[in-house]
């Protein structure tokens, strides 16, 4: 009887943990549950995620670095400067595909990646 009660408690805890992690709201993820995000974090000389996958539309840019950074998409009309400690939102209305993403201030230090826009 104690074993059954313990198993039930563990199963319940697992469901609670799964619900807490799973959400269910619109987090900007892709329809197929892929890795799309609507937030890109700019840190000192890196993007997080390093190679973001987004859906076309608004993207939140969060600068957690100590320096200003840019969210610049090569060959496109997207070049947004975000001051240290600031957050802004930028529309990215590009066709599905891959693009080179970089910070114009820190590209030479390796702040570059591939941005994938999903349909």
N, CA, C and O atoms as a printed pandas DataFrame, in Angstrom:
     atom_number atom_name residue_name chain_id  residue_number  x_coord  y_coord  z_coord
0              1         N          UNK        A               1    0.819   -1.184    0.000
1              2        CA          UNK        A               1    0.000    0.000    0.000
2              3         C          UNK        A               1    0.870    1.257    0.000
3              4         O          UNK        A               1    0.578    2.217   -0.714
4              5         N          UNK        A               2    1.965    1.251    0.821
5              6        CA          UNK        A               2    2.857    2.397    0.854
6              7         C          UNK        A               2    3.534    2.602   -0.492
7              8         O          UNK        A               2    3.740    3.742   -0.910
8              9         N          UNK        A               3    3.886    1.510   -1.186
9             10        CA          UNK        A               3    4.530    1.605   -2.487
10            11         C          UNK        A               3    3.600    2.257   -3.493
11            12         O          UNK        A               3    4.033    3.109   -4.269
12            13         N          UNK        A               4    2.345    1.880   -3.494
13            14        CA          UNK        A               4    1.380    2.458   -4.425
14            15         C          UNK        A               4    1.198    3.952   -4.141
15            16         O          UNK        A               4    1.120    4.747   -5.078
16            17         N          UNK        A               5    1.130    4.338   -2.889
17            18        CA          UNK        A               5    0.973    5.725   -2.510
18            19         C          UNK        A               5    2.206    6.531   -2.936
19            20         O          UNK        A               5    2.077    7.655   -3.420
20            21         N          UNK        A               6    3.403    5.952   -2.754
21            22        CA          UNK        A               6    4.636    6.607   -3.165
22            23         C          UNK        A               6    4.665    6.798   -4.677
23            24         O          UNK        A               6    5.041    7.870   -5.152
24            25         N          UNK        A               7    4.277    5.786   -5.437
25            26        CA          UNK        A               7    4.260    5.879   -6.897
26            27         C          UNK        A               7    3.284    6.953   -7.360
27            28         O          UNK        A               7    3.574    7.708   -8.289
28            29         N          UNK        A               8    2.135    7.017   -6.713
29            30        CA          UNK        A               8    1.137    8.026   -7.065
30            31         C          UNK        A               8    1.687    9.421   -6.785
31            32         O          UNK        A               8    1.484   10.337   -7.583
32            33         N          UNK        A               9    2.384    9.593   -5.657
33            34        CA          UNK        A               9    2.961   10.892   -5.319
34            35         C          UNK        A               9    4.038   11.296   -6.316
35            36         O          UNK        A               9    4.107   12.455   -6.725
36            37         N          UNK        A              10    4.870   10.350   -6.704
37            38        CA          UNK        A              10    5.927   10.634   -7.672
38            39         C          UNK        A              10    5.316   10.993   -9.023
39            40         O          UNK        A              10    5.767   11.931   -9.680
40            41         N          UNK        A              11    4.301   10.257   -9.433
41            42        CA          UNK        A              11    3.638   10.544  -10.708
42            43         C          UNK        A              11    2.997   11.927  -10.681
43            44         O          UNK        A              11    3.076   12.670  -11.660
44            45         N          UNK        A              12    2.365   12.272   -9.567
45            46        CA          UNK        A              12    1.735   13.593   -9.446
46            47         C          UNK        A              12    2.780   14.693   -9.504
47            48         O          UNK        A              12    2.581   15.710  -10.170
48            49         N          UNK        A              13    3.893   14.494   -8.809
49            50        CA          UNK        A              13    4.963   15.494   -8.824
50            51         C          UNK        A              13    5.509   15.657  -10.238
51            52         O          UNK        A              13    5.810   16.773  -10.662
52            53         N          UNK        A              14    5.637   14.565  -10.961
53            54        CA          UNK        A              14    6.126   14.621  -12.338
54            55         C          UNK        A              14    5.184   15.403  -13.235
55            56         O          UNK        A              14    5.638   16.179  -14.075
56            57         N          UNK        A              15    3.876   15.213  -13.072
57            58        CA          UNK        A              15    2.906   15.947  -13.869
58            59         C          UNK        A              15    2.943   17.438  -13.548
59            60         O          UNK        A              15    2.828   18.273  -14.445
60            61         N          UNK        A              16    3.101   17.768  -12.276
61            62        CA          UNK        A              16    3.183   19.174  -11.889
62            63         C          UNK        A              16    4.426   19.807  -12.510
63            64         O          UNK        A              16    4.356   20.912  -13.049
64            65         N          UNK        A              17    5.557   19.117  -12.438
65            66        CA          UNK        A              17    6.793   19.624  -13.018
66            67         C          UNK        A              17    6.659   19.786  -14.527
67            68         O          UNK        A              17    7.101   20.788  -15.088
68            69         N          UNK        A              18    6.056   18.811  -15.178
69            70        CA          UNK        A              18    5.858   18.868  -16.618
70            71         C          UNK        A              18    4.961   20.038  -16.990
71            72         O          UNK        A              18    5.235   20.742  -17.962
72            73         N          UNK        A              19    3.898   20.254  -16.234
73            74        CA          UNK        A              19    2.998   21.364  -16.517
74            75         C          UNK        A              19    3.710   22.694  -16.323
75            76         O          UNK        A              19    3.505   23.625  -17.102
76            77         N          UNK        A              20    4.545   22.791  -15.293
77            78        CA          UNK        A              20    5.265   24.034  -15.027
78            79         C          UNK        A              20    6.248   24.346  -16.146
79            80         O          UNK        A              20    6.417   25.510  -16.510
80            81         N          UNK        A              21    6.888   23.339  -16.688
81            82        CA          UNK        A              21    7.872   23.546  -17.745
82            83         C          UNK        A              21    7.217   23.704  -19.107
83            84         O          UNK        A              21    7.711   24.438  -19.963
84            85         N          UNK        A              22    6.110   23.014  -19.301
85            86        CA          UNK        A              22    5.494   22.967  -20.618
86            87         C          UNK        A              22    4.743   24.207  -20.994
87            88         O          UNK        A              22    4.658   24.525  -22.180
88            89         N          UNK        A              23    4.199   24.918  -20.053
89            90        CA          UNK        A              23    3.458   26.125  -20.374
90            91         C          UNK        A              23    2.191   25.819  -21.117
91            92         O          UNK        A              23    1.259   25.260  -20.539
92            93         N          UNK        A              24    2.126   26.164  -22.370
93            94        CA          UNK        A              24    0.916   25.990  -23.144
94            95         C          UNK        A              24    0.513   27.309  -23.766
95            96         O          UNK        A              24   -0.343   27.348  -24.650
96            97         N          UNK        A              25    1.140   28.416  -23.299
97            98        CA          UNK        A              25    0.863   29.701  -23.901
98            99         C          UNK        A              25    1.674   29.843  -25.168
99           100         O          UNK        A              25    2.464   28.965  -25.514
100          101         N          UNK        A              26    1.474   30.967  -25.867
101          102        CA          UNK        A              26    2.212   31.225  -27.089
102          103         C          UNK        A              26    3.572   31.797  -26.733
103          104         O          UNK        A              26    3.681   32.975  -26.392
104          105         N          UNK        A              27    4.601   30.980  -26.809
105          106        CA          UNK        A              27    5.945   31.429  -26.474
106          107         C          UNK        A              27    6.748   31.783  -27.710
107          108         O          UNK        A              27    7.960   31.981  -27.638
108          109         N          UNK        A              28    6.067   31.863  -28.848
109          110        CA          UNK        A              28    6.771   32.184  -30.075
110          111         C          UNK        A              28    7.377   30.963  -30.724
111          112         O          UNK        A              28    8.069   31.082  -31.736
112          113         N          UNK        A              29    7.134   29.783  -30.163
113          114        CA          UNK        A              29    7.669   28.557  -30.715
114          115         C          UNK        A              29    7.030   28.233  -32.040
115          116         O          UNK        A              29    5.962   28.747  -32.372
116          117         N          UNK        A              30    7.685   27.379  -32.794
117          118        CA          UNK        A              30    7.140   27.002  -34.083
118          119         C          UNK        A              30    5.972   26.052  -33.898
119          120         O          UNK        A              30    5.845   25.399  -32.863
120          121         N          UNK        A              31    5.122   25.982  -34.909
121          122        CA          UNK        A              31    3.919   25.170  -34.824
122          123         C          UNK        A              31    4.235   23.693  -34.623
123          124         O          UNK        A              31    3.434   22.960  -34.044
124          125         N          UNK        A              32    5.402   23.253  -35.098
125          126        CA          UNK        A              32    5.746   21.839  -34.951
126          127         C          UNK        A              32    6.537   21.564  -33.677
127          128         O          UNK        A              32    7.093   20.478  -33.509
128          129         N          UNK        A              33    6.587   22.553  -32.774
129          130        CA          UNK        A              33    7.286   22.344  -31.510
130          131         C          UNK        A              33    8.787   22.480  -31.626
131          132         O          UNK        A              33    9.515   22.015  -30.749
132          133         N          UNK        A              34    9.272   23.111  -32.696
133          134        CA          UNK        A              34   10.702   23.273  -32.906
134          135         C          UNK        A              34   11.291   24.292  -31.949
135          136         O          UNK        A              34   10.715   24.579  -30.900
136          137         N          UNK        A              35   12.434   24.834  -32.314
137          138        CA          UNK        A              35   13.176   25.707  -31.423
138          139         C          UNK        A              35   12.964   27.193  -31.696
139          140         O          UNK        A              35   13.794   28.007  -31.291
140          141         N          UNK        A              36   11.881   27.571  -32.371
141          142        CA          UNK        A              36   11.659   28.979  -32.662
142          143         C          UNK        A              36   11.470   29.760  -31.371
143          144         O          UNK        A              36   10.907   29.255  -30.400
144          145         N          UNK        A              37   11.943   30.986  -31.375
145          146        CA          UNK        A              37   11.819   31.845  -30.209
146          147         C          UNK        A              37   11.428   33.235  -30.667
147          148         O          UNK        A              37   11.638   33.601  -31.824
148          149         N          UNK        A              38   10.865   33.998  -29.767
149          150        CA          UNK        A              38   10.577   35.384  -30.092
150          151         C          UNK        A              38   11.480   36.307  -29.280
151          152         O          UNK        A              38   11.273   37.521  -29.272
152          153         N          UNK        A              39   12.466   35.755  -28.606
153          154        CA          UNK        A              39   13.404   36.545  -27.821
154          155         C          UNK        A              39   14.838   36.166  -28.177
155          156         O          UNK        A              39   15.179   34.986  -28.253
156          157         N          UNK        A              40   15.663   37.169  -28.391
157          158        CA          UNK        A              40   17.090   36.951  -28.608
158          159         C          UNK        A              40   17.811   37.809  -27.569
159          160         O          UNK        A              40   17.558   39.008  -27.449
160          161         N          UNK        A              41   18.709   37.175  -26.825
161          162        CA          UNK        A              41   19.473   37.869  -25.802
162          163         C          UNK        A              41   20.840   38.238  -26.365
163          164         O          UNK        A              41   21.510   37.421  -26.997
164          165         N          UNK        A              42   21.239   39.475  -26.125
165          166        CA          UNK        A              42   22.546   39.966  -26.557
166          167         C          UNK        A              42   23.402   40.084  -25.311
167          168         O          UNK        A              42   23.077   40.824  -24.383
168          169         N          UNK        A              43   24.490   39.350  -25.303
169          170        CA          UNK        A              43   25.440   39.407  -24.194
170          171         C          UNK        A              43   26.766   39.884  -24.765
171          172         O          UNK        A              43   26.878   40.140  -25.964
172          173         N          UNK        A              44   27.748   39.998  -23.923
173          174        CA          UNK        A              44   29.024   40.502  -24.420
174          175         C          UNK        A              44   29.647   39.516  -25.390
175          176         O          UNK        A              44   30.190   38.478  -25.012
176          177         N          UNK        A              45   29.544   39.892  -26.668
177          178        CA          UNK        A              45   30.115   39.191  -27.813
178          179         C          UNK        A              45   29.431   37.883  -28.185
179          180         O          UNK        A              45   30.019   37.077  -28.906
180          181         N          UNK        A              46   28.202   37.644  -27.716
181          182        CA          UNK        A              46   27.445   36.454  -28.130
182          183         C          UNK        A              46   25.957   36.774  -28.193
183          184         O          UNK        A              46   25.451   37.647  -27.489
184          185         N          UNK        A              47   25.277   36.032  -29.064
185          186        CA          UNK        A              47   23.825   36.011  -29.087
186          187         C          UNK        A              47   23.380   34.746  -28.365
187          188         O          UNK        A              47   24.069   33.727  -28.417
188          189         N          UNK        A              48   22.246   34.803  -27.699
189          190        CA          UNK        A              48   21.689   33.610  -27.065
190          191         C          UNK        A              48   20.221   33.527  -27.442
191          192         O          UNK        A              48   19.439   34.408  -27.084
192          193         N          UNK        A              49   19.835   32.477  -28.162
193          194        CA          UNK        A              49   20.686   31.388  -28.631
194          195         C          UNK        A              49   21.670   31.880  -29.699
195          196         O          UNK        A              49   21.453   32.908  -30.342
196          197         N          UNK        A              50   22.742   31.125  -29.868
197          198        CA          UNK        A              50   23.807   31.511  -30.798
198          199         C          UNK        A              50   23.304   31.606  -32.233
199          200         O          UNK        A              50   23.722   32.495  -32.975
200          201         N          UNK        A              51   22.421   30.711  -32.631
201          202        CA          UNK        A              51   21.834   30.685  -33.965
202          203         C          UNK        A              51   20.312   30.646  -33.803
203          204         O          UNK        A              51   19.708   29.578  -33.892
204          205         N          UNK        A              52   19.689   31.812  -33.566
205          206        CA          UNK        A              52   18.255   31.834  -33.263
206          207         C          UNK        A              52   17.380   31.374  -34.421
207          208         O          UNK        A              52   17.701   31.573  -35.593
208          209         N          UNK        A              53   16.271   30.757  -34.056
209          210        CA          UNK        A              53   15.225   30.359  -34.997
210          211         C          UNK        A              53   13.972   31.102  -34.562
211          212         O          UNK        A              53   13.506   30.946  -33.433
212          213         N          UNK        A              54   13.430   31.912  -35.464
213          214        CA          UNK        A              54   12.268   32.728  -35.125
214          215         C          UNK        A              54   11.173   32.550  -36.162
215          216         O          UNK        A              54   11.422   32.078  -37.272
216          217         N          UNK        A              55    9.976   32.926  -35.795
217          218        CA          UNK        A              55    8.900   33.084  -36.758
218          219         C          UNK        A              55    8.913   34.540  -37.182
219          220         O          UNK        A              55    9.308   35.403  -36.398
220          221         N          UNK        A              56    8.486   34.838  -38.413
221          222        CA          UNK        A              56    8.430   36.230  -38.854
222          223         C          UNK        A              56    7.498   36.993  -37.924
223          224         O          UNK        A              56    6.467   36.474  -37.496
224          225         N          UNK        A              57    7.869   38.222  -37.618
225          226        CA          UNK        A              57    7.071   39.056  -36.724
226          227         C          UNK        A              57    7.958   39.724  -35.700
227          228         O          UNK        A              57    9.163   39.867  -35.907
228          229         N          UNK        A              58    7.359   40.137  -34.585
229          230        CA          UNK        A              58    8.102   40.863  -33.560
230          231         C          UNK        A              58    9.067   39.961  -32.812
231          232         O          UNK        A              58    8.733   38.837  -32.439
232          233         N          UNK        A              59   10.272   40.477  -32.601
233          234        CA          UNK        A              59   11.308   39.778  -31.847
234          235         C          UNK        A              59   11.752   40.700  -30.713
235          236         O          UNK        A              59   12.090   41.863  -30.933
236          237         N          UNK        A              60   11.742   40.156  -29.495
237          238        CA          UNK        A              60   12.207   40.911  -28.348
238          239         C          UNK        A              60   13.717   40.755  -28.244
239          240         O          UNK        A              60   14.240   39.642  -28.287
240          241         N          UNK        A              61   14.416   41.885  -28.106
241          242        CA          UNK        A              61   15.868   41.892  -27.976
242          243         C          UNK        A              61   16.209   42.349  -26.568
243          244         O          UNK        A              61   15.822   43.439  -26.147
244          245         N          UNK        A              62   16.938   41.506  -25.842
245          246        CA          UNK        A              62   17.300   41.789  -24.456
246          247         C          UNK        A              62   18.818   41.885  -24.383
247          248         O          UNK        A              62   19.517   40.906  -24.645
248          249         N          UNK        A              63   19.331   43.063  -24.027
249          250        CA          UNK        A              63   20.773   43.245  -23.902
250          251         C          UNK        A              63   21.159   43.037  -22.445
251          252         O          UNK        A              63   20.916   43.897  -21.598
252          253         N          UNK        A              64   21.761   41.892  -22.162
253          254        CA          UNK        A              64   22.250   41.582  -20.819
254          255         C          UNK        A              64   23.737   41.898  -20.682
255          256         O          UNK        A              64   24.347   41.586  -19.660
256          257         N          UNK        A              65   24.312   42.507  -21.694
257          258        CA          UNK        A              65   25.730   42.832  -21.674
258          259         C          UNK        A              65   26.001   44.171  -21.011
259          260         O          UNK        A              65   25.078   44.883  -20.612
260          261         N          UNK        A              66   27.271   44.501  -20.900
261          262        CA          UNK        A              66   27.676   45.776  -20.309
262          263         C          UNK        A              66   27.939   46.830  -21.381
263          264         O          UNK        A              66   28.230   47.983  -21.062
264          265         N          UNK        A              67   27.839   46.439  -22.641
265          266        CA          UNK        A              67   28.062   47.341  -23.766
266          267         C          UNK        A              67   26.818   47.373  -24.646
267          268         O          UNK        A              67   26.012   46.444  -24.608
268          269         N          UNK        A              68   26.652   48.428  -25.435
269          270        CA          UNK        A              68   25.571   48.401  -26.421
270          271         C          UNK        A              68   25.897   47.357  -27.489
271          272         O          UNK        A              68   27.061   47.076  -27.772
272          273         N          UNK        A              69   24.850   46.796  -28.070
273          274        CA          UNK        A              69   24.992   45.811  -29.145
274          275         C          UNK        A              69   23.981   46.129  -30.232
275          276         O          UNK        A              69   23.009   46.851  -30.010
276          277         N          UNK        A              70   24.232   45.576  -31.413
277          278        CA          UNK        A              70   23.238   45.697  -32.473
278          279         C          UNK        A              70   22.741   44.315  -32.865
279          280         O          UNK        A              70   23.439   43.312  -32.718
280          281         N          UNK        A              71   21.536   44.296  -33.359
281          282        CA          UNK        A              71   20.907   43.123  -33.957
282          283         C          UNK        A              71   20.803   43.500  -35.423
283          284         O          UNK        A              71   19.871   44.189  -35.836
284          285         N          UNK        A              72   21.773   43.038  -36.206
285          286        CA          UNK        A              72   21.881   43.427  -37.601
286          287         C          UNK        A              72   21.784   42.186  -38.478
287          288         O          UNK        A              72   22.489   41.202  -38.257
288          289         N          UNK        A              73   20.906   42.241  -39.474
289          290        CA          UNK        A              73   20.751   41.129  -40.410
290          291         C          UNK        A              73   21.368   41.567  -41.734
291          292         O          UNK        A              73   20.915   42.513  -42.379
292          293         N          UNK        A              74   22.415   40.848  -42.111
293          294        CA          UNK        A              74   23.182   41.200  -43.308
294          295         C          UNK        A              74   22.299   41.219  -44.554
295          296         O          UNK        A              74   21.550   40.279  -44.819
296          297         N          UNK        A              75   22.403   42.321  -45.320
297          298        CA          UNK        A              75   21.678   42.437  -46.579
298          299         C          UNK        A              75   20.206   42.784  -46.430
299          300         O          UNK        A              75   19.483   42.843  -47.424
300          301         N          UNK        A              76   19.751   43.013  -45.204
301          302        CA          UNK        A              76   18.348   43.337  -44.958
302          303         C          UNK        A              76   18.263   44.676  -44.233
303          304         O          UNK        A              76   19.264   45.190  -43.735
304          305         N          UNK        A              77   17.080   45.219  -44.184
305          306        CA          UNK        A              77   16.869   46.512  -43.536
306          307         C          UNK        A              77   16.541   46.336  -42.055
307          308         O          UNK        A              77   15.575   46.907  -41.548
308          309         N          UNK        A              78   17.361   45.535  -41.370
309          310        CA          UNK        A              78   17.196   45.313  -39.933
310          311         C          UNK        A              78   18.544   45.599  -39.288
311          312         O          UNK        A              78   19.507   44.857  -39.480
312          313         N          UNK        A              79   18.602   46.687  -38.517
313          314        CA          UNK        A              79   19.822   47.101  -37.827
314          315         C          UNK        A              79   19.388   47.914  -36.612
315          316         O          UNK        A              79   19.158   49.119  -36.708
316          317         N          UNK        A              80   19.280   47.240  -35.473
317          318        CA          UNK        A              80   18.740   47.860  -34.263
318          319         C          UNK        A              80   19.798   47.875  -33.179
319          320         O          UNK        A              80   20.374   46.838  -32.851
320          321         N          UNK        A              81   20.056   49.054  -32.618
321          322        CA          UNK        A              81   20.991   49.174  -31.500
322          323         C          UNK        A              81   20.216   49.068  -30.198
323          324         O          UNK        A              81   19.159   49.677  -30.033
324          325         N          UNK        A              82   20.766   48.274  -29.268
325          326        CA          UNK        A              82   20.151   48.100  -27.950
326          327         C          UNK        A              82   21.200   48.444  -26.902
327          328         O          UNK        A              82   22.250   47.806  -26.826
328          329         N          UNK        A              83   20.906   49.457  -26.099
329          330        CA          UNK        A              83   21.842   49.867  -25.051
330          331         C          UNK        A              83   21.964   48.801  -23.975
331          332         O          UNK        A              83   21.064   47.980  -23.799
332          333         N          UNK        A              84   23.076   48.816  -23.259
333          334        CA          UNK        A              84   23.318   47.866  -22.171
334          335         C          UNK        A              84   22.174   47.916  -21.166
335          336         O          UNK        A              84   21.747   48.988  -20.739
336          337         N          UNK        A              85   21.688   46.733  -20.797
337          338        CA          UNK        A              85   20.623   46.626  -19.809
338          339         C          UNK        A              85   19.236   46.941  -20.323
339          340         O          UNK        A              85   18.287   46.962  -19.540
340          341         N          UNK        A              86   19.086   47.186  -21.608
341          342        CA          UNK        A              86   17.797   47.571  -22.174
342          343         C          UNK        A              86   17.156   46.428  -22.958
343          344         O          UNK        A              86   17.818   45.468  -23.353
344          345         N          UNK        A              87   15.862   46.561  -23.168
345          346        CA          UNK        A              87   15.087   45.608  -23.963
346          347         C          UNK        A              87   14.277   46.399  -24.972
347          348         O          UNK        A              87   13.733   47.455  -24.646
348          349         N          UNK        A              88   14.194   45.898  -26.187
349          350        CA          UNK        A              88   13.379   46.527  -27.216
350          351         C          UNK        A              88   12.769   45.443  -28.088
351          352         O          UNK        A              88   13.180   44.284  -28.038
352          353         N          UNK        A              89   11.798   45.828  -28.877
353          354        CA          UNK        A              89   11.150   44.886  -29.790
354          355         C          UNK        A              89   11.326   45.404  -31.207
355          356         O          UNK        A              89   11.184   46.599  -31.467
356          357         N          UNK        A              90   11.636   44.492  -32.123
357          358        CA          UNK        A              90   11.865   44.857  -33.517
358          359         C          UNK        A              90   11.026   43.937  -34.408
359          360         O          UNK        A              90   10.963   42.731  -34.168
360          361         N          UNK        A              91   10.385   44.500  -35.431
361          362        CA          UNK        A              91    9.683   43.634  -36.382
362          363         C          UNK        A              91   10.681   42.999  -37.352
363          364         O          UNK        A              91   11.527   43.688  -37.923
364          365         N          UNK        A              92   10.577   41.704  -37.531
365          366        CA          UNK        A              92   11.411   40.987  -38.498
366          367         C          UNK        A              92   10.452   40.283  -39.451
367          368         O          UNK        A              92   10.047   39.143  -39.224
368          369         N          UNK        A              93   10.101   40.985  -40.513
369          370        CA          UNK        A              93    9.152   40.462  -41.485
370          371         C          UNK        A              93    9.897   40.059  -42.747
371          372         O          UNK        A              93    9.840   40.736  -43.774
372          373         N          UNK        A              94   10.593   38.941  -42.638
373          374        CA          UNK        A              94   11.399   38.424  -43.734
374          375         C          UNK        A              94   10.838   37.089  -44.203
375          376         O          UNK        A              94   10.209   36.373  -43.424
376          377         N          UNK        A              95   11.060   36.751  -45.464
377          378        CA          UNK        A              95   10.647   35.428  -45.939
378          379         C          UNK        A              95   11.396   34.326  -45.190
379          380         O          UNK        A              95   12.501   34.540  -44.691
380          381         N          UNK        A              96   10.788   33.161  -45.119
381          382        CA          UNK        A              96   11.445   32.018  -44.486
382          383         C          UNK        A              96   12.797   31.786  -45.151
383          384         O          UNK        A              96   12.926   31.864  -46.373
384          385         N          UNK        A              97   13.800   31.501  -44.327
385          386        CA          UNK        A              97   15.138   31.260  -44.848
386          387         C          UNK        A              97   16.175   31.500  -43.771
387          388         O          UNK        A              97   15.845   31.710  -42.604
388          389         N          UNK        A              98   17.435   31.466  -44.180
389          390        CA          UNK        A              98   18.524   31.707  -43.240
390          391         C          UNK        A              98   19.228   32.998  -43.617
391          392         O          UNK        A              98   19.349   33.344  -44.792
392          393         N          UNK        A              99   19.687   33.697  -42.599
393          394        CA          UNK        A              99   20.305   35.002  -42.755
394          395         C          UNK        A              99   21.504   35.092  -41.816
395          396         O          UNK        A              99   21.550   34.415  -40.789
396          397         N          UNK        A             100   22.467   35.929  -42.174
397          398        CA          UNK        A             100   23.600   36.174  -41.292
398          399         C          UNK        A             100   23.212   37.277  -40.311
399          400         O          UNK        A             100   22.797   38.366  -40.708
400          401         N          UNK        A             101   23.355   36.974  -39.030
401          402        CA          UNK        A             101   23.048   37.896  -37.945
402          403         C          UNK        A             101   24.359   38.314  -37.295
403          404         O          UNK        A             101   25.232   37.474  -37.074
404          405         N          UNK        A             102   24.511   39.605  -36.983
405          406        CA          UNK        A             102   25.733   40.033  -36.325
406          407         C          UNK        A             102   25.494   41.309  -35.537
407          408         O          UNK        A             102   24.488   41.995  -35.716
408          409         N          UNK        A             103   26.443   41.609  -34.659
409          410        CA          UNK        A             103   26.505   42.885  -33.952
410          411         C          UNK        A             103   27.552   43.722  -34.675
411          412         O          UNK        A             103   28.707   43.313  -34.793
412          413         N          UNK        A             104   27.151   44.885  -35.155
413          414        CA          UNK        A             104   28.096   45.702  -35.921
414          415         C          UNK        A             104   29.251   46.218  -35.067
415          416         O          UNK        A             104   30.309   46.553  -35.601
416          417         N          UNK        A             105   29.066   46.288  -33.756
417          418        CA          UNK        A             105   30.143   46.730  -32.873
418          419         C          UNK        A             105   31.138   45.607  -32.561
419          420         O          UNK        A             105   32.324   45.865  -32.356
420          421         N          UNK        A             106   30.656   44.373  -32.525
421          422        CA          UNK        A             106   31.476   43.263  -32.014
422          423         C          UNK        A             106   31.587   42.077  -32.982
423          424         O          UNK        A             106   31.906   40.963  -32.567
424          425         N          UNK        A             107   31.331   42.314  -34.233
425          426        CA          UNK        A             107   31.436   41.226  -35.215
426          427         C          UNK        A             107   32.853   40.677  -35.260
427          428         O          UNK        A             107   33.047   39.469  -35.394
428          429         N          UNK        A             108   33.835   41.549  -35.150
429          430        CA          UNK        A             108   35.240   41.146  -35.165
430          431         C          UNK        A             108   35.626   40.280  -33.975
431          432         O          UNK        A             108   36.622   39.557  -34.026
432          433         N          UNK        A             109   34.842   40.350  -32.906
433          434        CA          UNK        A             109   35.089   39.526  -31.718
434          435         C          UNK        A             109   34.238   38.251  -31.740
435          436         O          UNK        A             109   34.169   37.524  -30.749
436          437         N          UNK        A             110   33.595   37.991  -32.879
437          438        CA          UNK        A             110   32.856   36.735  -33.030
438          439         C          UNK        A             110   31.368   36.817  -32.757
439          440         O          UNK        A             110   30.706   35.782  -32.686
440          441         N          UNK        A             111   30.815   38.021  -32.602
441          442        CA          UNK        A             111   29.380   38.150  -32.345
442          443         C          UNK        A             111   28.636   38.097  -33.667
443          444         O          UNK        A             111   28.213   39.115  -34.216
444          445         N          UNK        A             112   28.491   36.870  -34.161
445          446        CA          UNK        A             112   27.855   36.592  -35.442
446          447         C          UNK        A             112   27.219   35.216  -35.371
447          448         O          UNK        A             112   27.724   34.322  -34.691
448          449         N          UNK        A             113   26.123   35.053  -36.067
449          450        CA          UNK        A             113   25.472   33.754  -36.093
450          451         C          UNK        A             113   24.541   33.644  -37.292
451          452         O          UNK        A             113   24.504   34.523  -38.154
452          453         N          UNK        A             114   23.801   32.562  -37.329
453          454        CA          UNK        A             114   22.825   32.346  -38.382
454          455         C          UNK        A             114   21.433   32.497  -37.797
455          456         O          UNK        A             114   21.082   31.833  -36.822
456          457         N          UNK        A             115   20.648   33.370  -38.394
457          458        CA          UNK        A             115   19.261   33.558  -38.002
458          459         C          UNK        A             115   18.398   32.787  -38.984
459          460         O          UNK        A             115   18.512   32.968  -40.196
460          461         N          UNK        A             116   17.545   31.937  -38.468
461          462        CA          UNK        A             116   16.610   31.200  -39.321
462          463         C          UNK        A             116   15.208   31.734  -39.074
463          464         O          UNK        A             116   14.742   31.786  -37.936
464          465         N          UNK        A             117   14.542   32.130  -40.151
465          466        CA          UNK        A             117   13.165   32.593  -40.073
466          467         C          UNK        A             117   12.294   31.487  -40.631
467          468         O          UNK        A             117   12.464   31.051  -41.770
468          469         N          UNK        A             118   11.349   31.036  -39.802
469          470        CA          UNK        A             118   10.419   29.991  -40.222
470          471         C          UNK        A             118    9.128   30.606  -40.727
471          472         O          UNK        A             118    8.735   31.694  -40.305
472          473         N          UNK        A             119    8.477   29.903  -41.630
473          474        CA          UNK        A             119    7.201   30.381  -42.174
474          475         C          UNK        A             119    6.103   30.301  -41.137
475          476         O          UNK        A             119    4.961   30.662  -41.419
